Amino acid sequence: MITTVDDIKTIGVVGAGTMGLGIAQIAAMAGFKTILFDIDQEALNKAEKTIVKNLDKGIEKGKVTVETKDSTLALLSFESKLDNVIADFIIEAIVERLDIKQKVFNTLEEVNSENTILASNTSSIPITQIGANLKVPGRFVGMHFFNPAHIMKLVEVISGAATSKTTAEVTYELSKKLGKSPVMAADSPGFIVNRVARHYYVEGLKVLEEGVADVKTIDTLMRSSGFKMGPFELMDLIGVDTNFSVTTSMFNSFYQDSKFRPSRIQQQKVDAGHHGRKSGKGFYDY
């Protein structure tokens, strides 16, 4: 049984998208042997290139040494078969769909020992729901990073109904070892940050829908009010599709409470493939 962060030698990350590759990067930078999994080999190749680019940018800014880059890449391995993701601590960072997450964790539980801690980077789905079918739900926990994961300091550590106190404490200490500033949170849709921040996006979209102001005006005014980014700039950075998925999940989790109602405008953007910076077009062109 893993009872301290010192018991963790190998970290697995499932999903080589923007969040997954960032988590894998910081895990390897912290000295952990790290396995990054994705079913798509092209996604793995892209992730490796992005990690190298991130490290090179860190070197240019004087925040990363050449030695750190070399040691980080030496600790990283890339895997396209989920059965080969064997680790002491595994973090899932895939699509925000309950059925897919549960299927992945069922497989991970089968191929790993009962000592392995399983964590989800979900933005909004209750941890209790995701871990409901696990044989050992006490070793399942939420570990919510923020984009970009290799830069943003905050991590929410979420305990589901069955999460053991030890599992939560080890996850909290691991977050600190990864250079993050963790906070403990109880299990609730959207947890802390996404629940509070959801209305920044939702109300911005309502103002746009009602024709009160256009995208650029809303963003400009919000930045003038002290926010670092306007709601539309932030949605483009996070991913319009990811943001829409989280809003939809919270809307359903709160029994269609109108204050979380997804926007038709955002739905249209997702349907058109305008996912923000990562696709080259969102509410703005890149």
C-alpha positions in Angstrom: 0.0 0.0 0.0 1.4 3.4 -1.0 1.3 5.5 2.2 3.8 8.2 1.5 4.9 10.1 -1.6 8.3 8.5 -1.3 6.7 5.2 -2.3 6.0 6.6 -5.8 8.8 5.9 -8.3 6.8 5.7 -11.6 4.0 7.9 -12.8 1.7 7.0 -15.7 -0.3 9.6 -17.6 -3.2 8.5 -19.8 -4.0 10.9 -22.6 -1.3 12.8 -24.7 -3.4 15.9 -25.3 -2.6 19.4 -24.1 -3.2 18.5 -20.4 -1.7 15.0 -20.5 1.6 16.0 -22.1 2.0 18.9 -19.6 1.4 16.6 -16.6 3.9 14.1 -18.0 6.5 16.8 -18.5 6.4 18.1 -15.0 6.4 14.5 -13.6 9.6 13.7 -15.5 11.1 17.1 -14.5 10.4 16.2 -10.9 12.5 13.1 -11.3 9.8 10.4 -11.7 10.1 7.7 -14.4 7.1 8.7 -16.5 5.0 6.8 -19.0 2.7 8.8 -21.3 0.0 6.8 -23.0 -2.3 7.5 -25.9 -4.0 5.2 -28.3 -3.1 7.5 -31.2 0.6 7.2 -32.1 0.4 10.5 -33.9 -0.7 12.2 -30.7 2.3 10.7 -28.9 4.7 12.0 -31.6 3.1 15.5 -31.3 3.3 15.4 -27.5 7.0 14.5 -27.6 7.7 17.4 -29.9 5.7 19.8 -27.8 7.5 18.7 -24.6 10.9 19.3 -26.3 9.6 22.7 -27.4 8.4 23.6 -23.9 11.8 22.7 -22.4 13.7 24.6 -25.0 11.5 27.7 -24.3 12.3 27.2 -20.6 16.0 27.1 -21.4 15.7 30.4 -23.5 14.0 32.1 -20.5 16.6 30.8 -18.1 14.1 28.7 -16.1 15.3 25.3 -17.3 18.9 24.0 -17.6 20.1 21.8 -20.5 20.8 19.1 -17.9 17.2 19.3 -16.7 16.0 18.9 -20.3 18.2 15.9 -20.9 17.2 14.2 -17.6 13.5 14.9 -18.3 13.6 13.3 -21.7 15.5 10.3 -20.4 12.8 9.6 -17.8 10.0 9.9 -20.4 8.6 6.9 -22.3 5.7 6.8 -24.7 3.2 4.0 -24.9 0.3 3.1 -27.2 -1.0 0.1 -25.3 -3.0 0.7 -22.1 -2.1 -2.7 -20.7 1.5 -1.6 -20.6 0.8 1.4 -18.4 2.1 0.0 -15.1 3.0 2.6 -12.5 2.7 3.5 -8.8 0.5 6.6 -9.5 -1.6 7.0 -12.7 -3.2 10.2 -13.8 -6.0 10.1 -16.4 -6.4 13.1 -18.7 -8.7 12.1 -21.5 -12.1 13.2 -22.9 -14.7 14.4 -20.4 -17.0 11.4 -20.8 -17.9 9.2 -17.8 -18.3 6.0 -19.8 -14.9 6.2 -21.4 -13.1 7.2 -18.2 -14.7 4.3 -16.3 -13.6 1.9 -19.0 -10.1 3.2 -18.9 -9.9 2.9 -15.1 -11.3 -0.6 -15.1 -8.5 -1.7 -17.4 -5.9 0.2 -15.3 -7.1 -1.5 -12.2 -6.9 -4.9 -13.8 -3.3 -4.5 -15.0 -1.9 -2.7 -12.0 -1.4 -3.8 -8.4 -3.9 -2.8 -5.6 -1.2 -0.4 -4.3 -1.4 1.8 -7.4 -3.2 5.1 -6.8 -5.5 6.1 -9.7 -6.3 9.7 -10.3 -8.5 11.7 -12.7 -7.8 15.1 -14.1 -11.5 15.6 -14.8 -12.6 19.2 -14.8 -16.2 18.6 -13.8 -17.4 14.9 -13.5 -17.8 13.9 -9.8 -15.0 11.6 -8.6 -17.5 9.4 -6.8 -19.2 8.6 -10.2 -16.0 7.8 -12.0 -14.7 5.5 -9.4 -18.1 3.8 -8.6 -17.3 0.6 -10.4 -13.7 0.1 -9.1 -12.9 -2.9 -6.9 -10.7 -0.7 -4.7 -12.4 2.7 -4.8 -10.4 3.9 -1.8 -7.3 4.4 -4.0 -9.1 6.6 -6.5 -8.9 10.4 -6.3 -9.3 13.6 -8.3 -6.2 15.5 -9.3 -7.2 18.5 -11.3 -4.5 20.5 -13.0 -5.0 23.7 -14.9 -3.9 24.6 -18.4 -1.1 24.9 -19.2 -0.2 22.2 -16.7 3.6 22.8 -16.9 3.1 26.4 -15.8 -0.1 26.8 -13.7 0.6 26.2 -10.1 -2.8 25.2 -8.7 -4.0 21.6 -8.3 -7.3 20.6 -6.8 -7.1 17.3 -4.9 -10.7 15.9 -4.8 -11.8 13.2 -2.5 -14.8 11.1 -3.6 -17.1 9.4 -1.2 -14.8 6.3 -1.1 -11.4 8.0 -1.4 -9.2 7.1 1.6 -7.6 9.8 3.7 -4.2 8.3 2.9 -4.8 8.5 -0.8 -5.8 12.1 -0.7 -2.8 13.0 1.5 -0.3 11.2 -0.7 -1.8 13.0 -3.8 -1.5 16.3 -2.0 2.1 15.7 -1.2 2.8 14.5 -4.7 1.3 17.7 -6.1 3.8 19.7 -4.0 6.7 17.5 -5.2 5.6 18.3 -8.8 6.1 22.0 -7.9 2.4 22.8 -7.5 0.2 24.5 -4.9 -2.5 22.0 -4.0 -5.8 22.6 -2.3 -8.1 19.9 -0.9 -11.7 19.9 -2.2 -14.8 17.8 -1.5 -16.5 16.1 -4.4 -18.9 18.4 -6.2 -19.6 19.1 -9.9 -16.9 21.5 -11.1 -15.2 21.3 -7.7 -14.0 24.9 -6.7 -12.5 26.8 -9.6 -14.6 25.6 -12.4 -17.8 26.0 -10.4 -17.0 29.6 -9.5 -15.4 30.5 -12.9 -18.2 28.9 -15.0 -20.3 32.0 -14.9 -17.5 34.1 -16.3 -17.9 32.1 -19.5 -21.6 31.5 -19.3 -22.5 35.2 -18.7 -20.0 36.4 -21.4 -21.8 34.1 -23.9 -25.2 35.3 -22.8 -24.1 38.9 -23.4 -23.0 37.9 -26.8 -26.2 36.0 -27.6 -28.3 39.0 -26.5 -26.4 41.3 -28.8 -25.3 43.6 -26.0 -21.7 43.6 -27.2 -19.4 41.7 -29.5 -16.6 39.3 -28.6 -13.7 41.8 -28.8 -15.6 44.5 -26.8 -16.5 42.0 -24.0 -12.9 40.8 -23.7 -11.5 44.3 -23.8 -13.8 45.5 -21.0 -13.1 42.5 -18.8 -9.3 43.0 -19.2 -9.8 46.7 -18.4 -11.7 45.6 -15.2 -8.6 43.7 -14.0 -9.0 40.2 -15.5 -5.8 38.9 -17.3 -7.9 37.6 -20.1 -11.5 38.1 -21.4 -13.9 35.1 -21.3 -13.6 34.4 -25.1 -9.8 34.7 -25.1 -9.7 32.3 -22.2 -12.1 29.8 -23.8 -9.9 29.8 -26.9 -6.8 29.1 -24.7 -8.5 26.3 -22.8 -10.2 24.9 -25.8 -13.7 25.9 -26.9 -14.7 22.2 -27.1 -13.2 21.4 -23.6 -15.0 24.4 -22.1 -18.3 23.5 -23.7 -17.9 19.9 -22.4 -17.4 21.1 -18.9 -20.3 23.5 -19.0 -22.6 20.7 -20.4 -21.4 18.3 -17.7 -22.1 20.8 -14.9 -25.5 21.7 -16.4 -26.5 18.0 -16.2 -24.9 17.4 -12.8 -26.9 20.3 -11.3 -30.1 18.9 -12.8 -30.3 21.5 -15.7 -30.0 24.5 -13.4 -30.5 27.4 -15.8 -27.4 29.3 -14.5 -25.2 26.6 -16.1 -27.1 26.5 -19.4 -24.7 25.8 -22.3 -24.6 28.3 -25.2 -25.9 27.6 -28.7 -23.1 29.9 -30.0 -20.5 27.7 -28.3 -22.2 24.6 -29.6 -21.9 25.9 -33.1 -18.2 26.7 -32.7 -17.6 23.1 -31.5 -19.6 21.6 -34.4 -17.6 23.7 -36.9 -14.3 22.5 -35.4 -13.4 26.0 -34.2 -11.8 24.8 -30.9 -9.6 27.8 -30.2 -5.8 28.2 -30.4 -5.2 24.4 -30.8 -7.2 24.4 -34.1 -6.2 27.8 -35.3 -9.7 29.2 -35.0 -12.1 29.8 -32.2 -13.7 33.1 -31.2 -10.6 34.6 -32.8 -8.4 33.5 -35.7 -4.8 32.4 -34.9 
